[in-house]
Each structure stands twice: as C-alpha cells, then as structure tokens.
C-alpha cells in the first residue's frame, strides 16, 4: 500500500505540529503565566492535539476509524467546551476542515487514493501482477506494466469457484 507524498506530509505535519503545541503549552513561560486564567482552554487544546495525534497515526497505519474519530471530535468539541456555546460560524469552519481532510485523503497515487485503501475499495478493484508485482485492475488480461498475459490468474480463479459449486 502506498499513499501520495502530500498525504503523508499532511498527516505527519499534524502529528509533529500537535506535539510542538503540547510541548509549548507545557514548557513555555506563557503557559505558567496564563494557566490559572485559561485552564479550560489549555486543557481543550491539549486534548485536541492528543486526539489529532492519535487519529493521524491511525490513518497512517491504514485504519479508517481515525477519520471518523476526527470527524466526531471536530464537530462534537463545540458542544462540550464549557461557557463557550455553539457558534454557527465555528460549525461551518469545522465542516470545511473535515472536507479539506477528506479531499487530501482522496489525492491519488497511481490512480489509487489513500481513501480507497482505507475503505477497502482498492482491494475490490485491483490485484497484484504475479510477474512484476505492480498493481493492476482485477479484470485485466494483460499487465499494463510488464505486458505479460495475466488472464490465467482470472481463469484459474473462475475454475476453482466453478468446481466448488
Ligand atoms: Zn506485470
């Protein structure tokens, strides 16, 4: 499985950025000065960063659950911050953030997006060439990369499934 370089960059940028924000909050003078005044805000920023790290690492390891946790958190957080209340503008912004995230995951590499891998769509439409190990379409009878006849693969599978009936 492979993903477009920008998708990897986007996910790792989120992980490293979140770690830097958490470290900044815990170790900067700013944190100690403001801690008692903005305790709630700081805690929610740290929780948000931790969830961002977890969801990005899940997606980096091909778990679709990372995306859904990210959606639930991004939208749900607005209803749980004390004394903040629901703001329509922030709700729209959170939807745009999710749409951008979805768009990034759909950037394709060799015709297959990270989203296709996460949802299992890739397995339904592709297979590996037995000769050159490149990714080819399931219905292919000739490999587009090495040009060899791969119809045998399909025929043998059909024969096996016919015999088993
Ligand atoms: Zn091939």
Backbone and ligand atoms as CSV (ligand in chain L), in Angstrom:
chain,resi,resn,atom,element,x,y,z
A,1,UNK,N,N,0.845,-1.193,0.000
A,1,UNK,CA,C,0.000,0.000,0.000
A,1,UNK,C,C,0.886,1.250,0.000
A,2,UNK,N,N,0.478,2.190,-0.812
A,2,UNK,CA,C,1.240,3.435,-0.857
A,2,UNK,C,C,0.309,4.619,-0.887
A,3,UNK,N,N,0.806,5.762,-0.396
A,3,UNK,CA,C,-0.014,6.962,-0.443
A,3,UNK,C,C,0.793,8.096,-1.065
A,4,UNK,N,N,0.072,9.052,-1.586
A,4,UNK,CA,C,0.708,10.218,-2.193
A,4,UNK,C,C,1.571,10.934,-1.154
A,5,UNK,N,N,2.719,11.429,-1.592
A,5,UNK,CA,C,3.649,12.091,-0.678
A,5,UNK,C,C,3.017,13.228,0.105
A,6,UNK,N,N,2.106,13.964,-0.542
A,6,UNK,CA,C,1.485,15.086,0.158
A,6,UNK,C,C,0.578,14.608,1.289
A,7,UNK,N,N,-0.075,13.442,1.086
A,7,UNK,CA,C,-0.950,12.888,2.136
A,7,UNK,C,C,-0.113,12.522,3.358
A,8,UNK,N,N,1.033,11.867,3.117
A,8,UNK,CA,C,1.933,11.524,4.227
A,8,UNK,C,C,2.408,12.790,4.932
A,9,UNK,N,N,2.784,13.793,4.141
A,9,UNK,CA,C,3.253,15.063,4.705
A,9,UNK,C,C,2.168,15.701,5.574
A,10,UNK,N,N,0.944,15.727,5.062
A,10,UNK,CA,C,-0.197,16.328,5.767
A,10,UNK,C,C,-0.423,15.646,7.121
A,11,UNK,N,N,-0.383,14.297,7.109
A,11,UNK,CA,C,-0.638,13.531,8.331
A,11,UNK,C,C,0.500,13.707,9.345
A,12,UNK,N,N,1.752,13.617,8.873
A,12,UNK,CA,C,2.898,13.773,9.780
A,12,UNK,C,C,3.021,15.201,10.280
A,13,UNK,N,N,2.661,16.166,9.420
A,13,UNK,CA,C,2.674,17.570,9.820
A,13,UNK,C,C,1.715,17.773,10.995
A,14,UNK,N,N,0.539,17.115,10.927
A,14,UNK,CA,C,-0.452,17.192,12.009
A,14,UNK,C,C,0.074,16.595,13.299
A,15,UNK,N,N,0.770,15.459,13.185
A,15,UNK,CA,C,1.311,14.784,14.371
A,15,UNK,C,C,2.394,15.640,15.020
A,16,UNK,N,N,3.373,16.063,14.223
A,16,UNK,CA,C,4.506,16.823,14.755
A,16,UNK,C,C,4.050,18.204,15.242
A,17,UNK,N,N,3.143,18.830,14.486
A,17,UNK,CA,C,2.610,20.131,14.891
A,17,UNK,C,C,1.909,20.044,16.234
A,18,UNK,N,N,1.112,18.979,16.427
A,18,UNK,CA,C,0.389,18.795,17.691
A,18,UNK,C,C,1.348,18.598,18.856
A,19,UNK,N,N,2.405,17.816,18.618
A,19,UNK,CA,C,3.401,17.579,19.671
A,19,UNK,C,C,4.060,18.898,20.068
A,20,UNK,N,N,4.402,19.705,19.062
A,20,UNK,CA,C,5.048,21.004,19.329
A,20,UNK,C,C,4.118,21.916,20.136
A,21,UNK,N,N,2.817,21.923,19.771
A,21,UNK,CA,C,1.857,22.769,20.501
A,21,UNK,C,C,1.752,22.327,21.960
A,22,UNK,N,N,1.671,20.988,22.173
A,22,UNK,CA,C,1.573,20.471,23.547
A,22,UNK,C,C,2.816,20.859,24.348
A,23,UNK,N,N,4.000,20.661,23.745
A,23,UNK,CA,C,5.252,20.998,24.443
A,23,UNK,C,C,5.320,22.494,24.745
A,24,UNK,N,N,4.841,23.304,23.800
A,24,UNK,CA,C,4.854,24.751,24.001
A,24,UNK,C,C,3.984,25.133,25.189
A,25,UNK,N,N,2.790,24.516,25.251
A,25,UNK,CA,C,1.866,24.827,26.341
A,25,UNK,C,C,2.461,24.415,27.692
A,26,UNK,N,N,3.126,23.264,27.715
A,26,UNK,CA,C,3.634,22.763,28.999
A,26,UNK,C,C,4.928,23.427,29.446
A,27,UNK,N,N,5.741,23.888,28.495
A,27,UNK,CA,C,7.070,24.351,28.889
A,27,UNK,C,C,7.334,25.838,28.704
A,28,UNK,N,N,6.381,26.542,28.087
A,28,UNK,CA,C,6.639,27.974,27.900
A,28,UNK,C,C,6.246,28.762,29.144
A,29,UNK,N,N,6.864,29.912,29.336
A,29,UNK,CA,C,6.524,30.800,30.446
A,29,UNK,C,C,5.071,31.240,30.318
A,30,UNK,N,N,4.672,31.417,29.071
A,30,UNK,CA,C,3.315,31.820,28.758
A,30,UNK,C,C,2.303,30.897,29.429
A,31,UNK,N,N,2.618,29.607,29.392
A,31,UNK,CA,C,1.730,28.614,29.985
A,31,UNK,C,C,1.592,28.835,31.495
A,32,UNK,N,N,2.719,29.014,32.160
A,32,UNK,CA,C,2.662,29.171,33.612
A,32,UNK,C,C,1.993,30.489,34.010
A,33,UNK,N,N,2.189,31.505,33.192
A,33,UNK,CA,C,1.563,32.795,33.480
A,33,UNK,C,C,0.047,32.744,33.327
A,34,UNK,N,N,-0.376,32.037,32.295
A,34,UNK,CA,C,-1.797,32.079,31.960
A,34,UNK,C,C,-2.587,30.883,32.489
A,35,UNK,N,N,-1.880,29.908,33.038
A,35,UNK,CA,C,-2.533,28.645,33.360
A,35,UNK,C,C,-3.822,28.817,34.162
A,36,UNK,N,N,-3.747,29.551,35.227
A,36,UNK,CA,C,-4.913,29.637,36.109
A,36,UNK,C,C,-6.036,30.469,35.501
A,37,UNK,N,N,-5.671,31.347,34.582
A,37,UNK,CA,C,-6.692,32.160,33.937
A,37,UNK,C,C,-7.408,31.415,32.827
A,38,UNK,N,N,-6.678,30.610,32.061
A,38,UNK,CA,C,-7.261,29.951,30.894
A,38,UNK,C,C,-7.136,28.432,30.987
A,39,UNK,N,N,-7.363,27.915,32.165
A,39,UNK,CA,C,-7.159,26.492,32.399
A,39,UNK,C,C,-7.958,25.637,31.420
A,40,UNK,N,N,-9.235,25.987,31.264
A,40,UNK,CA,C,-10.101,25.190,30.402
A,40,UNK,C,C,-9.590,25.189,28.953
A,41,UNK,N,N,-9.280,26.385,28.437
A,41,UNK,CA,C,-8.793,26.491,27.061
A,41,UNK,C,C,-7.563,25.628,26.839
A,42,UNK,N,N,-6.609,25.734,27.769
A,42,UNK,CA,C,-5.358,24.985,27.625
A,42,UNK,C,C,-5.622,23.488,27.600
A,43,UNK,N,N,-6.503,23.037,28.511
A,43,UNK,CA,C,-6.796,21.605,28.584
A,43,UNK,C,C,-7.439,21.129,27.277
A,44,UNK,N,N,-8.363,21.943,26.729
A,44,UNK,CA,C,-9.021,21.526,25.494
A,44,UNK,C,C,-8.059,21.532,24.304
A,45,UNK,N,N,-7.112,22.460,24.305
A,45,UNK,CA,C,-6.118,22.473,23.218
A,45,UNK,C,C,-5.257,21.211,23.299
A,46,UNK,N,N,-4.834,20.847,24.529
A,46,UNK,CA,C,-4.002,19.648,24.714
A,46,UNK,C,C,-4.783,18.395,24.305
A,47,UNK,N,N,-6.053,18.287,24.749
A,47,UNK,CA,C,-6.871,17.122,24.380
A,47,UNK,C,C,-7.030,17.060,22.853
A,48,UNK,N,N,-7.303,18.222,22.238
A,48,UNK,CA,C,-7.455,18.274,20.778
A,48,UNK,C,C,-6.202,17.814,20.060
A,49,UNK,N,N,-5.048,18.254,20.558
A,49,UNK,CA,C,-3.779,17.853,19.957
A,49,UNK,C,C,-3.535,16.357,20.110
A,50,UNK,N,N,-3.852,15.825,21.299
A,50,UNK,CA,C,-3.663,14.391,21.541
A,50,UNK,C,C,-4.554,13.571,20.600
A,51,UNK,N,N,-5.817,14.011,20.436
A,51,UNK,CA,C,-6.732,13.295,19.543
A,51,UNK,C,C,-6.242,13.397,18.101
A,52,UNK,N,N,-5.727,14.567,17.722
A,52,UNK,CA,C,-5.187,14.745,16.375
A,52,UNK,C,C,-4.011,13.798,16.119
A,53,UNK,N,N,-3.148,13.636,17.131
A,53,UNK,CA,C,-2.000,12.723,17.005
A,53,UNK,C,C,-2.505,11.285,16.814
A,54,UNK,N,N,-3.471,10.885,17.665
A,54,UNK,CA,C,-3.992,9.514,17.610
A,54,UNK,C,C,-4.665,9.241,16.263
A,55,UNK,N,N,-5.547,10.167,15.812
A,55,UNK,CA,C,-6.282,9.919,14.561
A,55,UNK,C,C,-5.334,9.888,13.366
A,56,UNK,N,N,-4.357,10.775,13.335
A,56,UNK,CA,C,-3.414,10.775,12.211
A,56,UNK,C,C,-2.572,9.500,12.191
A,57,UNK,N,N,-2.150,9.031,13.380
A,57,UNK,CA,C,-1.370,7.792,13.439
A,57,UNK,C,C,-2.232,6.599,13.010
A,58,UNK,N,N,-3.521,6.617,13.365
A,58,UNK,CA,C,-4.428,5.546,12.930
A,58,UNK,C,C,-4.495,5.517,11.404
A,59,UNK,N,N,-4.666,6.702,10.792
A,59,UNK,CA,C,-4.771,6.764,9.330
A,59,UNK,C,C,-3.439,6.377,8.679
A,60,UNK,N,N,-2.335,6.804,9.278
A,60,UNK,CA,C,-1.015,6.423,8.752
A,60,UNK,C,C,-0.845,4.905,8.774
A,61,UNK,N,N,-1.543,4.219,9.709
A,61,UNK,CA,C,-1.490,2.763,9.789
A,61,UNK,C,C,-2.715,2.117,9.132
A,62,UNK,N,N,-3.388,2.884,8.266
A,62,UNK,CA,C,-4.484,2.399,7.424
A,62,UNK,C,C,-5.733,2.018,8.202
A,63,UNK,N,N,-6.013,2.718,9.279
A,63,UNK,CA,C,-7.266,2.498,9.998
A,63,UNK,C,C,-8.237,3.634,9.667
A,64,UNK,N,N,-9.372,3.287,9.044
A,64,UNK,CA,C,-10.380,4.283,8.666
A,64,UNK,C,C,-10.978,4.949,9.902
A,65,UNK,N,N,-10.984,4.217,11.036
A,65,UNK,CA,C,-11.560,4.756,12.275
A,65,UNK,C,C,-10.933,6.106,12.636
A,66,UNK,N,N,-9.675,6.313,12.277
A,66,UNK,CA,C,-9.006,7.585,12.552
A,66,UNK,C,C,-9.755,8.763,11.951
A,67,UNK,N,N,-10.291,8.575,10.748
A,67,UNK,CA,C,-11.023,9.651,10.084
A,67,UNK,C,C,-12.336,9.942,10.804
A,68,UNK,N,N,-13.059,8.893,11.193
A,68,UNK,CA,C,-14.360,9.096,11.848
A,68,UNK,C,C,-14.196,9.709,13.227
A,69,UNK,N,N,-13.168,9.269,13.964
A,69,UNK,CA,C,-12.912,9.864,15.284
A,69,UNK,C,C,-12.624,11.356,15.112
A,70,UNK,N,N,-11.846,11.678,14.065
A,70,UNK,CA,C,-11.512,13.071,13.778
A,70,UNK,C,C,-12.774,13.889,13.477
A,71,UNK,N,N,-13.705,13.308,12.696
A,71,UNK,CA,C,-14.968,13.995,12.363
A,71,UNK,C,C,-15.798,14.238,13.618
A,72,UNK,N,N,-15.969,13.180,14.418
A,72,UNK,CA,C,-16.792,13.284,15.627
A,72,UNK,C,C,-16.205,14.336,16.562
A,73,UNK,N,N,-14.866,14.319,16.705
A,73,UNK,CA,C,-14.239,15.269,17.607
A,73,UNK,C,C,-14.359,16.709,17.081
A,74,UNK,N,N,-14.032,16.896,15.796
A,74,UNK,CA,C,-14.016,18.247,15.224
A,74,UNK,C,C,-15.384,18.926,15.343
A,75,UNK,N,N,-16.454,18.153,15.099
A,75,UNK,CA,C,-17.801,18.724,15.213
A,75,UNK,C,C,-18.265,18.728,16.671
A,76,UNK,N,N,-18.001,17.617,17.373
A,76,UNK,CA,C,-18.526,17.447,18.730
A,76,UNK,C,C,-17.926,18.388,19.756
A,77,UNK,N,N,-16.669,18.774,19.577
A,77,UNK,CA,C,-15.969,19.603,20.562
A,77,UNK,C,C,-16.728,20.893,20.872
A,78,UNK,N,N,-17.420,21.421,19.845
A,78,UNK,CA,C,-18.112,22.699,20.029
A,78,UNK,C,C,-19.254,22.628,21.033
A,79,UNK,N,N,-19.768,21.419,21.227
A,79,UNK,CA,C,-20.896,21.263,22.149
A,79,UNK,C,C,-20.433,20.990,23.578
A,80,UNK,N,N,-19.113,20.783,23.752
A,80,UNK,CA,C,-18.641,20.346,25.061
A,80,UNK,C,C,-17.752,21.347,25.781
A,81,UNK,N,N,-17.315,22.400,25.073
A,81,UNK,CA,C,-16.472,23.370,25.762
A,81,UNK,C,C,-17.360,24.202,26.700
A,82,UNK,N,N,-17.064,24.187,28.006
A,82,UNK,CA,C,-17.902,24.927,28.958
A,82,UNK,C,C,-17.866,26.431,28.670
A,83,UNK,N,N,-18.972,27.083,28.869
A,83,UNK,CA,C,-19.089,28.540,28.750
A,83,UNK,C,C,-18.722,29.076,27.363
A,84,UNK,N,N,-18.704,28.215,26.385
A,84,UNK,CA,C,-18.345,28.659,25.044
A,84,UNK,C,C,-19.595,28.713,24.167
A,85,UNK,N,N,-20.357,27.635,24.213
A,85,UNK,CA,C,-21.611,27.595,23.471
A,85,UNK,C,C,-21.424,27.284,22.006
A,86,UNK,N,N,-22.528,26.944,21.362
A,86,UNK,CA,C,-22.495,26.587,19.951
A,86,UNK,C,C,-22.466,27.847,19.096
A,87,UNK,N,N,-21.513,27.895,18.165
A,87,UNK,CA,C,-21.438,29.033,17.240
A,87,UNK,C,C,-21.516,28.513,15.815
A,88,UNK,N,N,-22.474,29.044,15.061
A,88,UNK,CA,C,-22.711,28.557,13.706
A,88,UNK,C,C,-21.468,28.720,12.837
A,89,UNK,N,N,-20.769,29.830,13.000
A,89,UNK,CA,C,-19.560,30.093,12.205
A,89,UNK,C,C,-18.512,28.984,12.446
A,90,UNK,N,N,-18.329,28.610,13.711
A,90,UNK,CA,C,-17.344,27.569,14.026
A,90,UNK,C,C,-17.780,26.209,13.495
A,91,UNK,N,N,-19.096,25.994,13.473
A,91,UNK,CA,C,-19.634,24.748,12.939
A,91,UNK,C,C,-19.286,24.638,11.447
A,92,UNK,N,N,-19.477,25.745,10.706
A,92,UNK,CA,C,-19.147,25.767,9.273
A,92,UNK,C,C,-17.652,25.557,9.065
A,93,UNK,N,N,-16.838,26.223,9.895
A,93,UNK,CA,C,-15.384,26.065,9.779
A,93,UNK,C,C,-14.984,24.607,9.996
A,94,UNK,N,N,-15.613,23.945,11.007
A,94,UNK,CA,C,-15.268,22.553,11.284
A,94,UNK,C,C,-15.645,21.649,10.109
A,95,UNK,N,N,-16.771,21.962,9.439
A,95,UNK,CA,C,-17.173,21.182,8.264
A,95,UNK,C,C,-16.152,21.366,7.130
A,96,UNK,N,N,-15.683,22.608,6.962
A,96,UNK,CA,C,-14.683,22.882,5.911
A,96,UNK,C,C,-13.378,22.134,6.220
A,97,UNK,N,N,-12.982,22.122,7.505
A,97,UNK,CA,C,-11.768,21.398,7.918
A,97,UNK,C,C,-11.891,19.917,7.555
A,98,UNK,N,N,-13.067,19.332,7.834
A,98,UNK,CA,C,-13.288,17.916,7.532
A,98,UNK,C,C,-13.265,17.674,6.017
A,99,UNK,N,N,-13.895,18.588,5.257
A,99,UNK,CA,C,-13.916,18.447,3.794
A,99,UNK,C,C,-12.503,18.514,3.215
A,100,UNK,N,N,-11.673,19.425,3.742
A,100,UNK,CA,C,-10.282,19.525,3.274
A,100,UNK,C,C,-9.538,18.227,3.595
A,101,UNK,N,N,-9.763,17.706,4.804
A,101,UNK,CA,C,-9.138,16.455,5.235
A,101,UNK,C,C,-9.543,15.320,4.289
A,102,UNK,N,N,-10.847,15.252,3.992
A,102,UNK,CA,C,-11.375,14.231,3.076
A,102,UNK,C,C,-10.748,14.388,1.688
A,103,UNK,N,N,-10.632,15.649,1.238
A,103,UNK,CA,C,-10.041,15.928,-0.073
A,103,UNK,C,C,-8.589,15.480,-0.145
A,104,UNK,N,N,-7.831,15.737,0.929
A,104,UNK,CA,C,-6.417,15.333,0.958
A,104,UNK,C,C,-6.303,13.815,0.888
A,105,UNK,N,N,-7.166,13.111,1.633
A,105,UNK,CA,C,-7.111,11.646,1.644
A,105,UNK,C,C,-7.485,11.055,0.285
A,106,UNK,N,N,-8.150,11.858,-0.556
A,106,UNK,CA,C,-8.548,11.372,-1.881
A,106,UNK,C,C,-7.562,11.749,-2.983
A,107,UNK,N,N,-6.418,12.328,-2.612
A,107,UNK,CA,C,-5.371,12.580,-3.609
A,107,UNK,C,C,-4.830,11.222,-4.060
A,108,UNK,N,N,-4.786,11.035,-5.366
A,108,UNK,CA,C,-4.433,9.712,-5.885
A,108,UNK,C,C,-2.953,9.559,-6.215
A,109,UNK,N,N,-2.465,8.347,-5.972
A,109,UNK,CA,C,-1.122,7.966,-6.405
A,109,UNK,C,C,-1.292,6.720,-7.268
A,110,UNK,N,N,-0.841,6.762,-8.497
A,110,UNK,CA,C,-1.041,5.676,-9.457
A,110,UNK,C,C,-2.520,5.304,-9.568
A,111,UNK,N,N,-3.398,6.312,-9.512
A,111,UNK,CA,C,-4.825,6.076,-9.690
A,111,UNK,C,C,-5.551,5.584,-8.449
A,112,UNK,N,N,-4.841,5.415,-7.335
A,112,UNK,CA,C,-5.478,4.916,-6.109
A,112,UNK,C,C,-5.247,5.915,-4.982
A,113,UNK,N,N,-6.314,6.274,-4.293
A,113,UNK,CA,C,-6.176,7.237,-3.204
A,113,UNK,C,C,-6.030,6.522,-1.861
A,114,UNK,N,N,-5.549,7.278,-0.873
A,114,UNK,CA,C,-5.463,6.752,0.497
A,114,UNK,C,C,-6.847,6.311,0.964
A,115,UNK,N,N,-7.869,7.100,0.557
A,115,UNK,CA,C,-9.252,6.785,0.935
A,115,UNK,C,C,-9.663,5.412,0.391
A,116,UNK,N,N,-9.254,5.088,-0.842
A,116,UNK,CA,C,-9.571,3.776,-1.436
A,116,UNK,C,C,-8.999,2.632,-0.595
A,117,UNK,N,N,-7.772,2.815,-0.104
A,117,UNK,CA,C,-7.159,1.802,0.761
A,117,UNK,C,C,-7.918,1.697,2.078
A,118,UNK,N,N,-8.233,2.873,2.676
A,118,UNK,CA,C,-8.883,2.896,3.992
A,118,UNK,C,C,-10.251,2.222,3.944
A,119,UNK,N,N,-10.986,2.430,2.836
A,119,UNK,CA,C,-12.351,1.906,2.743
A,119,UNK,C,C,-12.399,0.511,2.144
A,120,UNK,N,N,-11.244,-0.022,1.710
A,120,UNK,CA,C,-11.214,-1.357,1.122
A,120,UNK,C,C,-11.617,-1.381,-0.337
A,121,UNK,N,N,-11.877,-0.204,-0.929
A,121,UNK,CA,C,-12.283,-0.146,-2.342
A,121,UNK,C,C,-11.159,-0.668,-3.234
A,122,UNK,N,N,-9.910,-0.355,-2.824
A,122,UNK,CA,C,-8.746,-0.753,-3.619
A,122,UNK,C,C,-8.713,-2.268,-3.803
A,123,UNK,N,N,-9.019,-3.017,-2.735
A,123,UNK,CA,C,-8.975,-4.482,-2.805
A,123,UNK,C,C,-10.033,-5.038,-3.745
A,124,UNK,N,N,-11.141,-4.278,-3.885
A,124,UNK,CA,C,-12.231,-4.765,-4.732
A,124,UNK,C,C,-11.957,-4.520,-6.214
A,125,UNK,N,N,-11.121,-3.531,-6.555
A,125,UNK,CA,C,-10.913,-3.208,-7.966
A,125,UNK,C,C,-9.515,-3.555,-8.476
A,126,UNK,N,N,-8.584,-3.876,-7.583
A,126,UNK,CA,C,-7.208,-4.126,-8.018
A,126,UNK,C,C,-6.673,-5.468,-7.536
A,127,UNK,N,N,-5.595,-5.896,-8.170
A,127,UNK,CA,C,-4.846,-7.063,-7.698
A,127,UNK,C,C,-3.384,-6.848,-8.083
A,128,UNK,N,N,-2.539,-7.755,-7.647
A,128,UNK,CA,C,-1.115,-7.620,-7.918
A,128,UNK,C,C,-0.720,-8.513,-9.088
A,129,UNK,N,N,0.043,-7.968,-10.033
A,129,UNK,CA,C,0.535,-8.765,-11.162
A,129,UNK,C,C,1.459,-9.853,-10.611
A,130,UNK,N,N,1.233,-11.142,-10.972
A,130,UNK,CA,C,2.065,-12.229,-10.447
A,130,UNK,C,C,3.499,-12.204,-10.986
A,131,UNK,N,N,3.736,-11.408,-12.059
A,131,UNK,CA,C,5.075,-11.377,-12.660
A,131,UNK,C,C,5.910,-10.191,-12.181
A,132,UNK,N,N,5.322,-8.974,-12.229
A,132,UNK,CA,C,6.121,-7.787,-11.884
A,132,UNK,C,C,5.690,-7.154,-10.560
A,133,UNK,N,N,4.638,-7.697,-9.937
A,133,UNK,CA,C,4.171,-7.240,-8.617
A,133,UNK,C,C,3.609,-5.828,-8.615
A,134,UNK,N,N,3.326,-5.287,-9.817
A,134,UNK,CA,C,2.676,-3.978,-9.865
A,134,UNK,C,C,1.172,-4.125,-9.639
A,135,UNK,N,N,0.548,-3.019,-9.275
A,135,UNK,CA,C,-0.890,-3.020,-9.026
A,135,UNK,C,C,-1.648,-2.894,-10.353
A,136,UNK,N,N,-2.491,-3.880,-10.656
A,136,UNK,CA,C,-3.263,-3.851,-11.909
A,136,UNK,C,C,-4.742,-4.071,-11.608
A,137,UNK,N,N,-5.595,-3.758,-12.585
A,137,UNK,CA,C,-7.047,-3.931,-12.419
A,137,UNK,C,C,-7.396,-5.418,-12.328
A,138,UNK,N,N,-8.430,-5.729,-11.563
A,138,UNK,CA,C,-8.842,-7.126,-11.383
A,138,UNK,C,C,-9.225,-7.791,-12.699
A,139,UNK,N,N,-9.869,-7.019,-13.610
A,139,UNK,CA,C,-10.352,-7.593,-14.870
A,139,UNK,C,C,-9.273,-7.662,-15.947
A,140,UNK,N,N,-8.064,-7.149,-15.676
A,140,UNK,CA,C,-7.021,-7.091,-16.712
A,140,UNK,C,C,-6.638,-8.489,-17.198
A,141,UNK,N,N,-6.425,-8.605,-18.532
A,141,UNK,CA,C,-5.926,-9.879,-19.068
A,141,UNK,C,C,-4.458,-9.745,-19.493
A,142,UNK,N,N,-4.007,-8.468,-19.645
A,142,UNK,CA,C,-2.595,-8.201,-19.930
A,142,UNK,C,C,-2.120,-7.146,-18.930
A,143,UNK,N,N,-0.958,-7.388,-18.327
A,143,UNK,CA,C,-0.434,-6.416,-17.363
A,143,UNK,C,C,-0.010,-5.143,-18.074
A,144,UNK,N,N,-0.453,-3.995,-17.555
A,144,UNK,CA,C,-0.126,-2.718,-18.198
A,144,UNK,C,C,1.326,-2.304,-17.958
A,145,UNK,N,N,1.988,-2.956,-17.014
A,145,UNK,CA,C,3.365,-2.580,-16.687
A,145,UNK,C,C,4.389,-3.480,-17.387
A,146,UNK,N,N,4.210,-4.813,-17.289
A,146,UNK,CA,C,5.204,-5.704,-17.884
A,146,UNK,C,C,4.678,-6.344,-19.174
A,147,UNK,N,N,3.409,-6.142,-19.500
A,147,UNK,CA,C,2.864,-6.617,-20.764
A,147,UNK,C,C,2.616,-8.120,-20.840
A,148,UNK,N,N,2.746,-8.820,-19.723
A,148,UNK,CA,C,2.560,-10.278,-19.749
A,148,UNK,C,C,1.087,-10.654,-19.599
A,149,UNK,N,N,0.788,-11.847,-20.057
A,149,UNK,CA,C,-0.579,-12.362,-20.023
A,149,UNK,C,C,-0.941,-12.740,-18.583
A,150,UNK,N,N,-1.932,-12.027,-18.045
A,150,UNK,CA,C,-2.341,-12.325,-16.668
A,150,UNK,C,C,-3.765,-12.885,-16.619
A,151,UNK,N,N,-4.267,-13.305,-17.810
A,151,UNK,CA,C,-5.629,-13.853,-17.865
A,151,UNK,C,C,-5.709,-15.184,-17.119
A,152,UNK,N,N,-4.584,-15.905,-17.070
A,152,UNK,CA,C,-4.541,-17.202,-16.377
A,152,UNK,C,C,-5.015,-17.055,-14.936
A,153,UNK,N,N,-4.605,-15.971,-14.323
A,153,UNK,CA,C,-4.976,-15.682,-12.942
A,153,UNK,C,C,-6.495,-15.696,-12.751
A,154,UNK,N,N,-7.170,-15.011,-13.680
A,154,UNK,CA,C,-8.628,-14.928,-13.605
A,154,UNK,C,C,-9.242,-16.290,-13.889
A,155,UNK,N,N,-8.754,-16.946,-14.996
A,155,UNK,CA,C,-9.307,-18.230,-15.420
A,155,UNK,C,C,-9.205,-19.256,-14.293
A,156,UNK,N,N,-8.025,-19.316,-13.649
A,156,UNK,CA,C,-7.842,-20.311,-12.590
A,156,UNK,C,C,-8.806,-20.059,-11.440
A,157,UNK,N,N,-9.057,-18.767,-11.152
A,157,UNK,CA,C,-9.986,-18.447,-10.065
A,157,UNK,C,C,-11.400,-18.850,-10.416
A,158,UNK,N,N,-11.763,-18.621,-11.695
A,158,UNK,CA,C,-13.108,-18.995,-12.148
A,158,UNK,C,C,-13.278,-20.507,-12.077
A,159,UNK,N,N,-12.230,-21.236,-12.517
A,159,UNK,CA,C,-12.282,-22.712,-12.489
A,159,UNK,C,C,-12.467,-23.228,-11.069
A,160,UNK,N,N,-11.696,-22.667,-10.165
A,160,UNK,CA,C,-11.777,-23.089,-8.767
A,160,UNK,C,C,-13.178,-22.852,-8.227
A,161,UNK,N,N,-13.714,-21.660,-8.518
A,161,UNK,CA,C,-15.033,-21.349,-7.973
A,161,UNK,C,C,-16.116,-22.193,-8.627
A,162,UNK,N,N,-15.924,-22.569,-9.922
A,162,UNK,CA,C,-16.898,-23.442,-10.596
A,162,UNK,C,C,-16.885,-24.841,-9.998
A,163,UNK,N,N,-15.682,-25.337,-9.723
A,163,UNK,CA,C,-15.548,-26.685,-9.176
A,163,UNK,C,C,-16.146,-26.780,-7.774
A,164,UNK,N,N,-16.065,-25.712,-7.059
A,164,UNK,CA,C,-16.535,-25.751,-5.675
A,164,UNK,C,C,-18.054,-25.750,-5.570
A,165,UNK,N,N,-18.712,-25.464,-6.727
A,165,UNK,CA,C,-20.179,-25.425,-6.693
A,165,UNK,C,C,-20.787,-26.835,-6.669
L,1,ZN,ZN,ZN,3.186,-7.123,-14.630
